[in-house]
Structure formats: C-alpha cells, structure tokens
Amino acid sequence: MTAVAARRQPPSFVADKSPRLEQLTVLHVVVLLIATTWLFGGNAGWVKPYLAAWASLSLPLFVLNLREIADLRQKTQILSQHYESTHTVRAPSPSIRSLLLCLCPLLALNTIVAVSLLFPGFRTFLFEGETLYISNRVATWIPSAAYPPAVGITLWLFNGAYLSAFNLLLAPKSRRTLRRFFFIALSNALLLAVFGTFQKLSGAKGLFFGLVRSPQERFFSSFIYHNHWGAFCVLTLALSLGLFAHYLRRHLLRDLTRTPAMYVLAVVAAAAITTPLSDSRSGTVLVLLALLVGTIHALVVFWKRHDGPPARRPLPAVLATVTFAILLFIGYDLAKPQIADRLRQTQGQFSGGKKVLIDHRLTLYRDTYHMARDRLLFGWGMASFPHTFPIYNTQTYGATLGIPFLYHDAHNDWLQTLAEFGVVGSSLIALCGLAPLLAFRKTIRANPISAYLFGGCALILLYAWLEFPFGNTAVRLTFWVFLFAAIRYAHLTYTEHTASLRAPHHTR
C-alpha cells in the first residue's frame, strides 16, 4: 500500500485513550453497588455517610471522563480532516455541551435545596424530653426545608449515587465492558438471594442470621424491608431476562448450554423464588409479570427461528411450561409458610367488607396529597415527610385512645416526592432521568438488554405508585445505574453497528 493510499484509508474508529480510566469508573460503581446492597440496603443511618463518601469519588472521575471525551473528539476532528474519504470517524458520545446540559436538572435541584436551607419550615424545642416543632410560616413561593439537619446526608448521598451512575454514560467504550459489569451485578444479586434464602429457612430473627436486630419484622437477606427486596428482584430479573434474550438471539437452543445463558437462568430462578420467600406480595406480582413477558418473548424467538421438523416446533413451549411449573412449585414449597400467612392476612384485611388495608392506604395518600397541596410549588423540603406529615395525619388507633399511626414514608413515592419537592422539584427529578434519554435519543439502537432494563425501570416507577421502592438506597442506586447503563449500551450498539457499516469491506 502506497503512502497516498494509506493516507486516504480512514480509520473505522479512534482507539481508546485511557482504558484504565474506564476500568476505574466501572470499578467505582461496582464497589458502591455491592457495598450498598450488603450494608442493609444502604438504609442504616450509620452506613449512609460512608456510602456518600465513596460515592463522592464520582466527581473527579466525571471530570476525568469529560476531559478524555473532549480530547478524543478533538483527535477525531483532526483525523477526519487528514483523511480524504466519505467515511467519517465514529464519535464517542454526544457533545460535551449536551452531556453538561443533562446535569442541569440536578444542578437546579441542588440550588433549590440549598436555598431552602436558608428558610427552615420549623424551629424545634425540647419539652420534657420530646422534640416539638413550631411552624415558621414561610411563604409558599419560597423554597423551605422543614428540618434542615436531615437534608445534608440525604442530598449528599443522592448526588453521589446519581453521578456515579451518570459516569456509566461516559466511561464504557464497548458493550463487552458493560456486559461484564452486568454479570458482576447479577453475581452479587445471586449471592444476596442465596444468603437470604438460608437466613430465612434457618428462622433467623434478625439480619445476618440474627446478629443485627431488624427494625422491620419482615426482612430478607441484607434488606431491612421485604418490599425493597422485591423491587430489587424486579430490576435484577429485568437485567437477567435481557441478557438471556441477548444470547438467545445469537445462538441456537442446543448451543445455549455453552454460553452464560444458563448462569443467567440461575439468577432468574433465584429472583423468582426469593421474592415470595421474602413475603413481598406486590413484588411477587411484578416478578411473575416480568417472567411472563420474558417467557412469551423467548417462545416467539424460538418459534420464528425453528428450522427443524414441524413436529418439534412446539417443543420449546412445552419445555418452558414445564420449567415455569417447576419454578412455581419450588417457590411455593420453600415459601409455603410465608404465603399461607400472607393469604390469611389478606383475607383478614378484606373480611367483612371493611377493606382495612385499602382504607388505611387511601387515607394515607389523601393526607399526603393535602400536605403537598399546601406547598405545591416547592414542597416542604428534602427529607421533610417524617417531620411534617404528623400535622396532616388523620389516622389513629382508635377514637378513645387517639394515638396516631406513625408513618416514616407515604408508601407512594410519587406523592411523597410531590409533598417534599413540590411541582418544581419533582419535575427536576424527572428531568434527571429524561435529559440523558433525550441527549442520546438519536444514537440509541434497539437491543434486548436495553429494552428489558428500560422495562424494569418502568415497572419500578409503576410500583412507586403503591409503595416506596425509592425509599431504599440500594434500589434507588440500582435504578439509576441500570437506566444509564441501558442508555449507554443502546448508544454503543448504534455506534458499533454504524462503524461496521461504514468500514471498508476488507476491514470488516
């Protein structure tokens, strides 16, 4: 090849400048995810400062990744100018300006929270050992913090978790890197499920086989609240089904045994079995729904790709039905005491037409709405619900006793977010997830992994209407991590596919 021909040969892509930075960024997220899930789901008070401190490393990693992207873009432009060809060099990601714009909602939210600290909604007094809250009557158009001391660690951890997950939009340079990260996340979930199963079957009265007293009677694995484990299982199952569909599209049925698909199915089984074992009724329903969607999708793929004798075409459906039945039998057998107890509780709640649980929940939602309505613009401030809601709580243990029910959460993340952040703050939180989707919208290519992860995140958002999955640090972190990893994986699918089409025939 002559020098002129070599000069005219365009590169199909620009080599990564610093694979070590990519590895450090992914490692940082892995450590944060594992630590958060094993340390009581990140919901123990003493754990949060340590998690927030580790998550703070995301800021220098973010700056380094941005600088690398800027250098790579500059190098790409120089190379494009030197090669005389209709082919273009693949761009690594949206522009620096677009990426920074994605963080504007987070910056605006932090600004509102910072201003709210200047206007405390209450002042506190001690009376016979009890803390009393006296209203400061802050105008509704001014951001206010009901209890400023509770804001610091909550905001610190929220920012660190979000930015750690956001770095997954910047650092991974290949889909293989993300798949390796996904398998680490699945392995961690599988260990948690096995640990929780042995702990449950041993009759442990507290976390870590009784070593730590749980504030909730129904706990599972390292998670304090069983419904938080259910939400975590939904996200884990979404990732597992996406990876299985990924291998299913690339291999025949007889070849799947030589791929990681079998390991993925083990995680699917663990998530499906441990959700009812944890006593999470709502989580079990969502897991069954996800399993049903995944099974139907797999059967459709099998049916379309079948090239054998027509008599064997229904074989995958039969195998799937048998496997599903075995999974249900094992899950029911292991969780039989929990299922029977929850069934009795459910029947008691609906007996006599009183619908006790529904009445309590509807009253709780109504009171939370009244709380949100009084400060609709900016809300009562971050982490304000436990301190403000007693004013609006209308539920008591009885007309004679007059002792109020105590609620730390609204059991509806949408309403609680509206009550704490108002319309403005709630919109900014929604934009924290929507802005990256909009920034990458032109470079997102459909693939099963991203599709299932988006579906899992959508299920959690739906679940948040009935429970408070985002009240758990591990679930909140996993949601952001999987959302941004799904966006990045879809983007890399597009760019790698585009690069392969643009490359000369002899280089493919």
C-alpha positions as CSV (number, residue, x, y, z in Angstrom):
1,M,0.0,0.0,0.0
2,T,1.5,3.4,-1.0
3,A,1.8,6.3,1.3
4,V,-1.0,8.1,-0.6
5,A,-3.3,5.2,-0.3
6,A,-2.5,4.8,3.4
7,R,-3.3,8.4,4.0
8,R,-6.7,8.0,2.3
9,Q,-7.6,5.0,4.3
10,P,-10.0,6.2,7.0
11,P,-9.9,4.6,10.5
12,S,-13.1,2.9,11.4
13,F,-12.8,4.2,15.0
14,V,-10.4,6.0,17.3
15,A,-8.7,3.8,19.8
16,D,-9.4,4.4,23.5
17,K,-7.0,6.8,25.1
18,S,-7.2,5.5,28.7
19,P,-8.7,2.1,29.3
20,R,-7.5,2.4,32.9
21,L,-9.9,5.3,33.5
22,E,-12.8,3.2,32.1
23,Q,-11.9,0.3,34.4
24,L,-11.6,2.7,37.4
25,T,-15.0,4.2,36.7
26,V,-16.7,0.8,36.4
27,L,-14.9,-0.5,39.5
28,H,-16.1,2.5,41.5
29,V,-19.7,1.8,40.6
30,V,-19.3,-2.0,41.3
31,V,-17.9,-1.3,44.8
32,L,-20.7,1.2,45.5
33,L,-23.4,-1.2,44.3
34,I,-22.1,-4.2,46.3
35,A,-21.5,-2.2,49.5
36,T,-24.9,-0.6,49.3
37,T,-26.8,-3.8,48.8
38,W,-24.9,-5.7,51.5
39,L,-24.9,-2.9,54.1
40,F,-28.6,-3.1,55.0
41,G,-29.7,-1.9,51.5
42,G,-28.0,1.4,52.4
43,N,-30.8,2.3,54.8
44,A,-28.9,2.1,58.1
45,G,-28.2,5.6,59.4
46,W,-24.5,4.9,60.2
47,V,-23.9,3.4,56.8
48,K,-25.0,6.4,54.7
49,P,-22.0,8.8,55.4
50,Y,-19.6,6.1,54.3
51,L,-21.5,5.3,51.2
52,A,-21.8,9.0,50.4
53,A,-18.1,9.5,50.9
54,W,-17.3,6.7,48.5
55,A,-19.9,7.9,46.0
56,S,-18.2,11.3,46.1
57,L,-15.3,9.9,44.1
58,S,-17.7,10.0,41.2
59,L,-17.0,13.8,40.8
60,P,-13.2,13.6,40.0
61,L,-14.0,10.5,37.8
62,F,-16.7,12.6,36.0
63,V,-14.2,15.4,35.3
64,L,-11.5,13.0,34.0
65,N,-14.0,11.2,31.7
66,L,-15.2,14.5,30.4
67,R,-11.7,15.6,29.6
68,E,-11.0,12.3,27.9
69,I,-14.1,12.7,25.7
70,A,-13.1,16.2,24.8
71,D,-9.6,15.0,23.8
72,L,-11.0,12.1,21.8
73,R,-13.4,14.4,20.0
74,Q,-10.5,16.8,19.2
75,K,-8.4,13.9,17.9
76,T,-11.4,12.6,15.8
77,Q,-11.8,16.0,14.1
78,I,-8.1,16.2,13.3
79,L,-8.1,12.7,11.8
80,S,-11.3,13.4,9.8
81,Q,-9.6,16.4,8.3
82,H,-6.5,14.4,7.3
83,Y,-8.3,11.5,5.6
84,E,-9.8,12.2,2.2
85,S,-12.8,9.9,2.3
86,T,-16.6,10.0,2.5
87,H,-16.4,7.9,5.6
88,T,-16.4,9.6,9.0
89,V,-14.8,8.6,12.2
90,R,-17.1,7.4,14.9
91,A,-17.9,9.9,17.6
92,P,-17.7,8.5,21.1
93,S,-20.8,10.2,22.5
94,P,-23.0,13.3,22.4
95,S,-21.1,16.6,22.7
96,I,-19.7,17.9,25.9
97,R,-22.3,20.6,25.9
98,S,-25.1,18.0,25.6
99,L,-23.7,16.0,28.5
100,L,-23.4,19.0,30.7
101,L,-26.9,20.0,29.9
102,C,-28.0,16.6,31.1
103,L,-26.8,17.7,34.6
104,C,-28.6,21.0,34.6
105,P,-31.7,19.5,36.3
106,L,-29.5,18.0,39.1
107,L,-27.8,21.4,39.5
108,A,-31.1,23.3,39.6
109,L,-32.4,20.8,42.2
110,N,-29.3,21.3,44.4
111,T,-29.8,25.1,44.1
112,I,-33.4,24.9,45.3
113,V,-32.4,22.6,48.2
114,A,-29.6,24.9,49.1
115,V,-31.9,27.9,49.1
116,S,-34.4,26.0,51.2
117,L,-31.9,25.6,54.0
118,L,-32.0,29.4,54.5
119,F,-35.7,29.2,55.3
120,P,-36.4,26.5,57.9
121,G,-40.0,25.5,57.9
122,F,-40.0,24.7,61.6
123,R,-38.0,25.6,64.7
124,T,-37.6,22.9,67.4
125,F,-37.9,23.0,71.1
126,L,-37.4,20.3,73.8
127,F,-40.2,19.8,76.2
128,E,-39.9,17.0,78.8
129,G,-37.5,15.1,76.5
130,E,-39.8,15.4,73.5
131,T,-38.9,17.4,70.4
132,L,-41.7,19.9,69.4
133,Y,-41.9,21.6,66.0
134,I,-43.2,25.2,65.8
135,S,-44.1,26.5,62.3
136,N,-42.1,29.4,61.0
137,R,-44.8,30.3,58.4
138,V,-42.6,30.5,55.4
139,A,-44.3,31.8,52.2
140,T,-45.4,29.1,49.8
141,W,-43.4,30.6,46.9
142,I,-40.1,30.4,48.8
143,P,-38.2,27.0,49.0
144,S,-38.2,25.8,52.6
145,A,-36.6,22.9,54.5
146,A,-38.8,21.5,57.3
147,Y,-35.9,20.1,59.2
148,P,-32.5,21.3,57.7
149,P,-30.3,18.8,59.7
150,A,-31.9,15.9,57.9
151,V,-31.1,17.3,54.4
152,G,-27.3,17.2,54.4
153,I,-26.6,13.4,54.2
154,T,-29.7,12.8,52.1
155,L,-28.6,15.3,49.4
156,W,-25.0,14.1,49.6
157,L,-25.9,10.5,49.0
158,F,-28.5,11.4,46.3
159,N,-25.9,13.4,44.3
160,G,-23.2,10.8,44.8
161,A,-25.4,7.9,43.6
162,Y,-26.7,9.8,40.7
163,L,-23.3,11.0,39.5
164,S,-21.8,7.5,40.0
165,A,-24.5,6.1,37.7
166,F,-24.1,9.0,35.3
167,N,-20.5,8.1,34.7
168,L,-21.7,4.9,33.0
169,L,-22.8,7.2,30.2
170,L,-19.3,8.4,29.7
171,A,-16.7,5.7,30.6
172,P,-17.6,2.3,28.9
173,K,-16.2,2.2,25.4
174,S,-17.6,-1.2,24.4
175,R,-20.6,-3.3,25.1
176,R,-18.4,-6.1,26.3
177,T,-17.3,-3.9,29.2
178,L,-20.9,-3.3,30.2
179,R,-21.8,-6.9,29.9
180,R,-19.0,-7.8,32.3
181,F,-20.4,-5.2,34.7
182,F,-23.9,-6.7,34.3
183,F,-22.6,-10.1,35.2
184,I,-20.9,-8.8,38.3
185,A,-24.2,-7.1,39.3
186,L,-26.0,-10.4,38.7
187,S,-23.5,-12.4,40.7
188,N,-23.9,-10.0,43.6
189,A,-27.7,-10.4,43.4
190,L,-27.4,-14.2,43.3
191,L,-25.2,-14.2,46.4
192,L,-27.7,-12.0,48.2
193,A,-30.5,-14.3,47.2
194,V,-28.7,-17.5,48.4
195,F,-27.7,-15.8,51.6
196,G,-31.3,-14.6,52.2
197,T,-32.7,-18.0,51.5
198,F,-30.5,-19.8,54.0
199,Q,-31.2,-17.0,56.5
200,K,-34.9,-17.3,56.0
201,L,-35.0,-21.1,56.2
202,S,-32.9,-21.1,59.4
203,G,-35.6,-19.0,61.1
204,A,-33.3,-16.1,61.9
205,K,-34.9,-13.4,64.0
206,G,-32.6,-10.6,62.7
207,L,-30.3,-9.6,59.9
208,F,-27.1,-11.6,59.2
209,F,-28.5,-14.7,61.0
210,G,-29.7,-12.7,64.0
211,L,-26.5,-10.7,64.6
212,V,-28.3,-7.4,63.9
213,R,-31.8,-6.6,65.1
214,S,-34.0,-5.6,62.2
215,P,-36.5,-2.6,62.8
216,Q,-38.9,-4.5,60.4
217,E,-40.3,-7.9,61.2
218,R,-40.4,-8.8,57.5
219,F,-36.8,-8.5,56.3
220,F,-34.9,-10.5,53.7
221,S,-31.2,-11.1,53.1
222,S,-29.5,-7.8,54.0
223,F,-32.6,-5.7,53.2
224,I,-34.5,-4.3,56.1
225,Y,-37.9,-4.2,54.3
226,H,-39.2,-7.1,52.3
227,N,-40.8,-4.9,49.6
228,H,-37.5,-3.3,48.9
229,W,-36.1,-6.7,48.3
230,G,-39.0,-7.3,45.9
231,A,-38.2,-4.1,44.0
232,F,-34.5,-5.1,43.8
233,C,-35.5,-8.5,42.4
234,V,-37.6,-6.8,39.7
235,L,-34.6,-4.9,38.5
236,T,-32.4,-8.0,38.8
237,L,-34.9,-10.0,36.8
238,A,-35.1,-7.4,34.1
239,L,-31.3,-7.5,33.6
240,S,-31.3,-11.3,33.7
241,L,-34.1,-11.6,31.1
242,G,-32.3,-9.0,28.9
243,L,-29.0,-10.9,28.9
244,F,-30.8,-14.2,28.3
245,A,-32.6,-12.7,25.3
246,H,-29.2,-11.4,24.1
247,Y,-27.7,-14.9,24.0
248,L,-30.9,-16.4,22.7
249,R,-30.8,-14.2,19.6
250,R,-27.2,-15.2,18.8
251,H,-27.3,-19.0,19.5
252,L,-29.5,-21.9,18.7
253,L,-31.2,-23.8,21.6
254,R,-28.7,-26.6,21.6
255,D,-25.8,-24.1,21.8
256,L,-27.2,-22.1,24.8
257,T,-25.7,-24.6,27.2
258,R,-22.2,-23.4,26.1
259,T,-23.0,-19.8,26.8
260,P,-23.5,-17.8,30.0
261,A,-27.3,-18.0,29.4
262,M,-27.5,-21.0,31.8
263,Y,-26.0,-18.9,34.6
264,V,-28.4,-16.1,33.8
265,L,-31.3,-18.5,34.2
266,A,-30.0,-19.4,37.6
267,V,-30.3,-15.8,38.6
268,V,-33.8,-15.7,37.1
269,A,-34.8,-18.7,39.3
270,A,-33.2,-17.1,42.4
271,A,-35.1,-13.9,41.9
272,A,-38.4,-15.7,41.2
273,I,-38.1,-17.9,44.2
274,T,-36.8,-15.4,46.8
275,T,-39.5,-12.8,46.1
276,P,-42.4,-14.8,47.6
277,L,-40.0,-16.2,50.2
278,S,-39.4,-12.6,51.4
279,D,-43.2,-12.1,52.0
280,S,-43.4,-9.4,49.3
281,R,-46.8,-9.8,47.7
282,S,-46.6,-6.8,45.4
283,G,-43.0,-7.8,44.4
284,T,-44.1,-11.3,43.6
285,V,-46.8,-10.0,41.3
286,L,-44.3,-7.8,39.4
287,V,-41.8,-10.7,39.2
288,L,-44.5,-13.0,37.8
289,L,-45.4,-10.3,35.3
290,A,-41.8,-9.9,34.2
291,L,-41.4,-13.7,34.0
292,L,-44.5,-14.0,31.8
293,V,-43.2,-11.3,29.4
294,G,-39.8,-12.9,29.2
295,T,-41.2,-16.4,28.6
296,I,-43.5,-15.2,25.8
297,H,-40.7,-13.3,24.2
298,A,-38.4,-16.4,24.3
299,L,-41.1,-18.6,22.8
300,V,-41.7,-16.1,20.0
301,V,-37.9,-16.1,19.2
302,F,-37.9,-19.9,19.3
303,W,-40.9,-20.2,17.0
304,K,-39.5,-17.8,14.4
305,R,-36.1,-19.4,14.3
306,H,-37.2,-23.0,14.3
307,D,-35.8,-24.8,11.2
308,G,-36.3,-28.4,12.2
309,P,-39.1,-30.8,11.7
310,P,-42.6,-29.2,12.2
311,A,-43.4,-31.8,14.9
312,R,-40.7,-30.4,17.1
313,R,-41.7,-26.8,16.8
314,P,-43.9,-26.8,20.0
315,L,-41.0,-28.4,22.0
316,P,-39.7,-25.1,23.4
317,A,-43.2,-24.1,24.6
318,V,-43.5,-27.5,26.4
319,L,-40.1,-27.1,28.0
320,A,-40.9,-23.5,29.0
321,T,-44.2,-24.6,30.5
322,V,-42.6,-27.4,32.5
323,T,-39.8,-25.2,33.7
324,F,-42.2,-22.5,34.7
325,A,-44.3,-25.1,36.6
326,I,-41.2,-26.5,38.4
327,L,-40.1,-23.0,39.3
328,L,-43.6,-22.2,40.7
329,F,-43.6,-25.5,42.7
330,I,-40.2,-24.9,44.2
331,G,-41.0,-21.3,45.1
332,Y,-44.3,-22.3,46.6
333,D,-42.8,-25.2,48.6
334,L,-40.0,-23.0,50.0
335,A,-42.3,-20.1,50.8
336,K,-45.3,-22.0,51.8
337,P,-45.4,-20.7,55.4
338,Q,-45.0,-17.1,54.3
339,I,-47.5,-17.5,51.5
340,A,-50.1,-19.0,53.9
341,D,-49.5,-16.3,56.5
342,R,-49.9,-13.5,53.9
343,L,-53.0,-15.1,52.5
344,R,-54.6,-15.2,55.9
345,Q,-53.6,-11.6,56.5
346,T,-55.0,-10.6,53.1
347,Q,-58.3,-12.4,53.9
348,G,-58.5,-10.6,57.2
349,Q,-57.9,-7.3,55.7
350,F,-60.8,-7.8,53.2
351,S,-63.1,-9.6,55.5
352,G,-66.5,-8.0,56.4
353,G,-66.2,-5.6,53.5
354,K,-64.1,-3.3,55.6
355,K,-61.0,-3.4,53.4
356,V,-58.8,-2.3,56.2
357,L,-55.6,-2.1,54.3
358,I,-57.1,-0.2,51.3
359,D,-58.8,2.3,53.7
360,H,-55.6,2.9,55.5
361,R,-53.6,3.4,52.3
362,L,-56.2,5.7,50.7
363,T,-56.3,7.8,53.8
364,L,-52.6,8.0,53.9
365,Y,-52.5,9.0,50.3
366,R,-55.2,11.6,50.9
367,D,-53.3,13.1,53.8
368,T,-50.1,13.2,51.8
369,Y,-51.9,15.0,49.0
370,H,-53.2,17.6,51.4
371,M,-49.6,18.0,52.7
372,A,-48.4,18.5,49.1
373,R,-51.3,20.9,48.2
374,D,-50.3,23.4,50.9
375,R,-46.9,23.9,49.5
376,L,-47.5,22.9,45.9
377,L,-44.7,24.9,44.2
378,F,-41.6,23.9,46.1
379,G,-42.9,21.4,48.7
380,W,-41.8,21.1,52.3
381,G,-38.2,20.4,51.6
382,M,-36.0,17.3,51.1
383,A,-36.4,14.6,53.8
384,S,-39.3,16.5,55.3
385,F,-42.0,13.9,55.3
386,P,-41.4,12.3,58.8
387,H,-41.2,15.7,60.4
388,T,-44.2,17.4,58.6
389,F,-46.7,14.6,58.0
390,P,-47.8,14.3,61.6
391,I,-49.6,17.6,61.2
392,Y,-51.7,16.1,58.4
393,N,-52.1,12.6,59.7
394,T,-55.7,11.8,60.4
395,Q,-55.4,8.2,61.3
396,T,-55.4,7.0,64.9
397,Y,-55.5,3.6,66.7
398,G,-59.0,4.3,68.0
399,A,-61.4,7.1,68.9
400,T,-60.8,6.5,72.6
401,L,-57.1,6.2,72.6
402,G,-56.4,8.9,70.0
403,I,-52.8,7.6,69.4
404,P,-51.8,8.4,65.8
405,F,-50.3,5.9,63.4
406,L,-46.7,6.7,62.8
407,Y,-45.5,6.9,59.1
408,H,-42.0,7.5,58.1
409,D,-42.9,7.2,54.4
410,A,-46.0,7.8,52.4
411,H,-45.9,4.3,50.7
412,N,-46.3,6.3,47.4
413,D,-43.0,7.7,46.1
414,W,-44.8,9.9,43.6
415,L,-47.0,11.7,46.2
416,Q,-44.1,11.9,48.7
417,T,-41.9,13.4,46.1
418,L,-44.6,16.0,45.3
419,A,-45.0,16.8,49.0
420,E,-41.3,17.2,49.7
421,F,-40.1,18.9,46.4
422,G,-43.3,20.4,45.0
423,V,-44.1,20.6,41.3
424,V,-40.8,22.3,40.5
425,G,-38.6,19.9,42.3
426,S,-40.5,16.8,41.2
427,S,-40.2,18.0,37.6
428,L,-36.4,18.4,38.0
429,I,-36.1,14.9,39.4
430,A,-38.0,13.5,36.4
431,L,-35.7,15.5,34.1
432,C,-32.7,13.9,35.8
433,G,-33.8,10.7,34.1
434,L,-35.3,12.1,30.9
435,A,-32.5,14.5,30.0
436,P,-29.9,11.7,29.2
437,L,-32.6,9.8,27.3
438,L,-33.2,13.0,25.1
439,A,-29.5,13.6,24.7
440,F,-28.8,10.1,23.4
441,R,-32.1,9.7,21.5
442,K,-30.5,9.9,18.0
443,T,-27.9,7.3,18.8
444,I,-30.0,4.7,20.5
445,R,-30.4,1.4,18.8
446,A,-32.9,-1.3,19.9
447,N,-31.4,-4.3,21.7
448,P,-32.9,-6.8,24.2
449,I,-30.6,-5.8,27.1
450,S,-31.6,-2.1,27.0
451,A,-35.2,-2.9,26.3
452,Y,-35.6,-5.2,29.3
453,L,-33.7,-2.7,31.5
454,F,-36.0,0.1,30.4
455,G,-38.9,-2.1,31.1
456,G,-37.6,-3.0,34.6
457,C,-37.2,0.7,35.4
458,A,-40.7,1.4,34.1
459,L,-42.1,-1.3,36.4
460,I,-40.3,0.3,39.4
461,L,-41.8,3.6,38.5
462,L,-45.2,1.9,38.3
463,Y,-44.6,0.2,41.7
464,A,-43.8,3.6,43.2
465,W,-47.5,4.4,43.0
466,L,-48.2,1.7,45.6
467,E,-45.0,1.5,47.6
468,F,-41.8,3.4,48.3
469,P,-39.1,1.5,46.4
470,F,-37.0,4.7,46.1
471,G,-37.0,4.9,49.9
472,N,-34.3,2.3,49.7
473,T,-30.8,3.5,48.8
474,A,-29.9,0.2,47.1
475,V,-33.0,0.2,44.9
476,R,-32.5,3.9,44.1
477,L,-28.9,3.4,43.1
478,T,-29.6,0.2,41.1
479,F,-32.4,2.1,39.2
480,W,-30.1,4.9,38.2
481,V,-27.2,2.5,37.3
482,F,-29.4,0.3,35.2
483,L,-31.1,3.2,33.5
484,F,-27.9,4.9,32.4
485,A,-26.2,1.6,31.6
486,A,-29.1,0.8,29.3
487,I,-28.8,4.1,27.5
488,R,-25.1,3.7,27.1
489,Y,-25.5,0.1,25.9
490,A,-28.1,1.2,23.3
491,H,-25.7,4.0,22.2
492,L,-22.8,1.7,21.8
493,T,-25.0,-0.7,19.8
494,Y,-25.7,2.1,17.4
495,T,-22.2,3.4,17.1
496,E,-20.6,-0.1,16.7
497,H,-23.2,-1.1,14.1
498,T,-22.7,2.2,12.2
499,A,-18.9,1.8,12.3
500,S,-19.2,-1.7,10.9
501,L,-21.4,-0.4,8.0
502,R,-19.0,2.4,7.2
503,A,-15.8,0.4,7.3
504,P,-14.4,-0.8,4.0
505,H,-15.3,-4.3,3.0
506,H,-11.8,-5.7,3.6
507,T,-11.7,-4.3,7.1
508,R,-15.0,-5.8,8.4
